[in-house]
Amino acid sequence: MISIPEMRERAGTIRRAHAEALRDVEANQAQLAQYHEARKTAEAVASIISKASDAAQMRFAGVVAGVVTESLNSVYPDNPYEFKLEFRECAGKTVVDTLLYRDGEPLDPMTGVGGGVRDVLAFALRVALLVLTATDHTRKFMGLDEPFVQLHGVVKQRRAYETMESVGKQFGLTILCVRQH
């Protein structure tokens, strides 16, 4: 049998343990509330970053696809091409697929088109890269050595060089070009 003083001592010990447990619960609840606030903030930041990333991808894709498609169609107006960039997630990273179409049919730029198309495509991609990476302090200069060497026909070559001049003016580029004769 337990005496009354022992019961009081045990009750006091239990009350102290209970009070300590309540303090621990309150501290843990405060930490949990801080965690939830931090999680909400992190989710909001992730959402903002995702939207900014999507906007940057859209701008990048728009500039690149616009320059390439416009350049190709300036040289090949009777056979219009469409160039697209599509972003997708792969193994936790964003990758971009380059797509070339004519008459709605996909084409492989390396095997499905001639060298002249590849020359125009390469030129337009260089322009897009220069435009997208240039800063206000960057001199936008391109030096090209026979950029349309595989483009056959006087009319197509004239169109290609006119396109080069037009794109240069549009984006404020200085283009130095060695041309074949």
KOLFI-196293 format. One record per residue: residue in one letter; x, y, z of N, C-alpha, C in turn. Coordinates in steps of 0.001 Angstrom, whole numbers, plus 500000, padded with zeros to 6 digits. Each point is the difference from the previous one (the first is absolute). Layout:
N
aXYZXYZXYZ/...
END
This chain:
181
m500824498849500000499176501151500000500894501249500000/i499536501027499293500765501232499844499467501020501002/s500917500674500588499593501015500978499563501275499269/i499315500836500743499487501248499442501149500904499568/p501068500172500730501107500821499518500609499449498707/e500074498637499902500536499406498763499057500275498831/m498686499926500289499015500277498944500110501452499532/r500194500893500989500147501413499627501271500201499167/e501071499328500379501251500118499252499823499463498579/r499346498854499869499755499438498659499078500917499195/a498992500533500643499085500913499308500763501241499530/g500882500511500858500816501155499616500897499670498811/t500588498813500037500852499555498884499170499898498717/i498811499451500116499118499853498830499588501373499480/r499646500935500921499624501354499578501160500687499279/r501217499845500555501163500611499352500241499373498617/a499881498689499910500176499309498713498919500447499013/h498786500155500506498885500451499155500258501426499507/a500431500889500894500294501383499622501132500035498973/e501020499176500200501119499934499048499517499469498655/a499146498993500033499447499445498765499176501058499274/l499218500802500734499219501078499389500914501033499346/r501101500352500676500962500940499410500607499410498722/d500333498715500042500550499336498809498986500019498857/v498740499713500317498945500006498973499863501396499410/e499976501023500856499887501374499510501200500375499129/a501198499602500430501210500290499208499932499272498656/n499575498743500024499884499232498761498920500580499095/q498904500470500585498946500627499198500526501276499352/a500787500777500739500585501214499439500958499650498862/q500829498961500194500918499568498936499221499499498793/l498913499276500258499172499495498907499370501162499232/a499540501004500703499430501181499343501069500696499155/q501227500117500540501091500605499235500316499165498765/y499997498689500167500255499105498869498939500211498920/h498709500055500405498922500191499026500140501348499282/e500379501044500729500216501305499379501168499927499017/a501085499340500410501160499861499118499634499183498763/r499194498953500183499559499175498868499145500828499045/k499070500796500548499157500855499153500857500996499226/t500982500584500669500905500944499346500789499295498902/a500515498814500304500770499236499004499125499646498800/e498752499619500252499092499672498897499702501234499162/a499830501154500651499752501242499270501212500371499154/v501198499861500579501226500300499257500153499027498826/a499731498734500232500095499000498923499020500333498882/s498815500444500359499011500378498995500475501200499189/i500569500994500683500513501181499300501147499609499066/i500899499163500493501125499547499171499496499210498796/s499015499153500232499432499217498905499374500905498941/k499252501016500448499382500931499051501063500800499257/a501043500420500705501081500737499345500721499110498993/s500208498758500382500651499047499097499144499769498753/d498700499827500213499093499811498859500022501222499087/a499994501194500604500039501228499200501315500099499221/a501112499658500651501300500033499317500040498979498865/q499456498826500252499956498976498949499149500468498829/m498857500625500308499117500483498933500711501096499186/r500699500910500694500723501067499296501094499390499133/f500765499099500594501076499333499272499447499282498773/a498956499190500213499410499241498894499428500937498942/g499368501087500433499411500942499049501049500680499141/v501067500461500632501058500670499234500663499016499046/v500394498852500517500708499027499163499102499508498867/a498804499560500338499093499477498968499642501084498990/g499800501214500480499656501088499086501112500314499027/v501226500126500507501140500316499129500244498868499004/v499962498772500475500289498867499113498901499837498956/t498749500004500432498894499825499051499981501129498972/e500158501236500463499999501147499087501158499914499009/s501165499612500483501162499884499111499792498911498960/l499550498847500441499760498897499058498964500391498954/n498929500645500442498921500326499069500339501178499096/s500993500813500402500470501056499103500778499401498834/v500722498936500265500796499353498965499162498993499212/y499078499353500671499151498976499376498524500399500102/p499572501076499330498617500459500158498967499043499399/d500405499212499019499054499082499364499852498691500762/n500921499715500897499970498788500831500148500408501457/p498982500587500610500185500548501353500338498931501039/y500880500404500885500413499156501117499472500611501295/e499914499162501010499683500474501344500994499359500958/f500638500822500796500970499530500974499410500234501385/k500113498994500857499446500103501348501003499472501012/l499881500514501216500724499462501146498963499525500998/e500186498810500499499096499476501028500833499590501206/f499561500455501168500689499695501245499289498856500691/r500804499111500601499438498886500755500955499641501133/e499449499328500993500805499548501132500524498598499696/c501262499788500288500612498692499795501035499797501099/a499792499002500821500920499676501090500238501210500906/g498933500746500272500096501137500906500607501251499397/k500222499999498686500570501168499332499105500394498837/t500061501272499659499245500476498842500871499843498761/v499444499342499004500696499853498720499138500646498923/v500632500382498908499272500627498910500148499146498747/d498894499794499338499997499283498734499850501028498881/t500829499880498964499889500878498840499225499243498931/l498974500645499497499107499342499048499882500841498735/l500099499350498868499875500665498710498863499326499238/y499103500817499476498839499474499275499894500681498642/r499466499241499035499592500568498717498714499298499614/d499008500789499675498660499477499688499466499143501140/g500316500385501236499507499283501173500726498695500290/e500953499641499153500747498753500176501335500283500687/p500343499209501010501289500224500678501171499597499103/l501082500764500102501212499728499224501189499933500942/d500931499134499695501259499946500736500957500971499308/p500447501052500696500875500980499347501310499408499490/m500422498881500540501269499414499568499843499080498794/t498852499358499867499855499045498900498804500288499104/g499045500783500504498751500197499256499971501241499131/v501078500788500016500048501212499185501381500103499377/g500111500873499019501281500187499331500929500913500774/g501215500081499489501024500808500646499673501483500030/g499299500492498984499627501406499978499072500354501153/v499041499124500280499086500216501120500791499988501307/r500937499065500112500839499947501211500838501271500142/d500496500544498875500775501243500059499145501149500540/v498790500142499477499105501071500452499622499775501461/l499716498755500346499657499642501382501156500353500942/a501217499650499614501173500289500840500195501502500165/f499840500751498923500127501455500086498964500570500971/a498756499605499830498923500537500836500193499625501471/l500471498794500267500254499600501385501139500820500602/r501019500303499219501091500856500491499480501396500351/v499161500540499117499427501324500264499187499970501287/a499134499000500142499155499908501197500853499892501254/l501043499200499958500873499855501165500682501315500335/l500495500696498996500668501285500235499010501011500586/v498814500056499441498991500954500476499596499697501439/l499827498732500323499545499625501338501082500126501063/t501260499909499610501066500057501000500660501375500095/a499702500871499066500622501320499999499442500848501142/t500860500831500542499584500976501006500071501386499358/d499619500994500757500059501367499476501428500413499645/h500973499382500666501397500372499788500700499083498990/t499279499019499480500583499070499042499898500584498593/r501092499933499286499946500389498588499479498781499254/k498909500177499321499374498886499275500667499868498626/f501028499168499964500790499818498793500028498525499631/m499826499733498723500113498628499495500974500008498827/g500948499085500018500890499782498871499679498635499412/l499634499975498737499576498749499357500849499737498759/d500413498767499836500790499593498842499129499096499129/e499578500542498868499159499272499047498845499275500708/p499111500753500634498944499362500792498979499225499179/f499900500293498703498983499329499190500640499217498860/v501134499372500297500782499304498976499207498849499357/q499100499384500731499249498871499457498656500408499409/l499721501278499990498748500512499455500170500186498495/h499221499273499230500143500010498553498949500896499356/g500430500684498961499105500874499249500221501449500370/v500100500824498958500275501420500177498872500668500787/v498759499634499707498858500620500660500007499682501495/k500243498755500350500032499617501420501162500678500719/q501156500073499346501139500670500632499718501489500195/r499393500635498998499651501417500140499033500173501165/r498994499146500077499032500077501109500695499796501349/a500939499078500050500705499721501262500789501229500451/y500710500639499076500780501174500377499095501193500316/e498863500106499312499024501037500354499426499737501394/t499750498740500293499517499631501334501047500353501052/m501259499711499699501076500328500925500026501504500271/e499873500793498952499997501455500158498788500459500810/s498847499447499706498777500373500713500059499630501479/v500460498800500282500117499544501387501034500842500734/g501081500321499333501018500852500607499434501350500405/k499224500614499110499377501291500318498988499854501127/q499196498946499925498941499780501000500570499894501408/f501133499326500149500566499755501329501237500848500306/g500324500938499131501138500871500258501332499269499965/l500148499064499067501222499206499895500933500591498950/t501266499873500251501011500273498987500453498636499501/i499814499762498706500333498686499438501080500190498941/l501103499303500200501089499970499027499945498621499374/c499861499970498680499767498715499335500959499838498838/v500717498880499978500795499606498856499063499198499116/r499924500410498751498997499413499107500701499320498827/q499476498865499604500562499300498853499511500634498712/h500784499858498927499575500506498684500089498916498999/
END
